[in-house]
Amino acid sequence: MHINKKRVSDVVADLRKRGYLIGSNRQAHGGMYLIVTSNEFWETVNTLQKSVNSQQAIINALLKHEERFARV
């Protein structure tokens, strides 16, 4: 299809934000799929929540140094 991985990720994120039920499998031979089962739904939600939690932990660690930097 001549679409790079970043563009696919952007399109999928946009569709998810619109409410489309798109899951993903991040294993070696994973891919994208339409969510049809409860298990797929919760697996996707849990995976995304773990990502959010990880990013929040990084932000919190960085913010310990915020006094060194003025906001512009």
N, C-alpha and C positions, 0 to 999 in steps of 0.2 A: 504494500500500500504506500510505501515511500513516506511514512510518517515516523518521526523519531519518538523515542520513549517519553521525552518531556512533553511533547504535544499530546500524546495519548493520555498521559497523566492529567494534563490540564483539562482535556475534554471530559474525562471520566469525573474529575472533581466537579466540573460545572454541572454535569448531568446529575450527580449525587446531590448537589445543592438544590437542584430543582425537584428532588424527591424521587428520582429514578432509583430502583433497587438494583444496584450494581455492586457485586462482591468481587473480591480478588483473592488469589492464592499466590503468596510471595515465595513459594518453594521453587526449586530449580526449574521445573517444567510447569509452573503455574500460569495463571492468566486471569482474564476477566470473565465474569459470568453474570447472568441475571439471577437474582436471589429469588428462590421459590419455596424454600423450606424455612421453618423456624430456626433450625440449627444454622443454616447459612446466614440468616439475618443476624442472630446473636453473635456468631463468630465474627462477622464483619463489624458490628457495633463494638464488640470487645477489643478487636484489633485496633480500630480507630481510637478508642478511648485510651489504650495503652500508649499509642503514639502521642496523643495530647498530653498525657501525664508525663511522659518522658521529656517532651518539649518544655512543659511548665517547670520541671525540675532544673533544666538547663537555664531557663530564664531566671529562676530564683537564685541560682548560683552566680550568674552574671551580675544580678542586681546588688549583690553584696559589695560590689565595687563601684556602684553608681556615683558615690560622692566624689570620685576622682574625675568624673566627666561632667561637663556642663551640657545641658540640653540646648540644642540650637533651633 
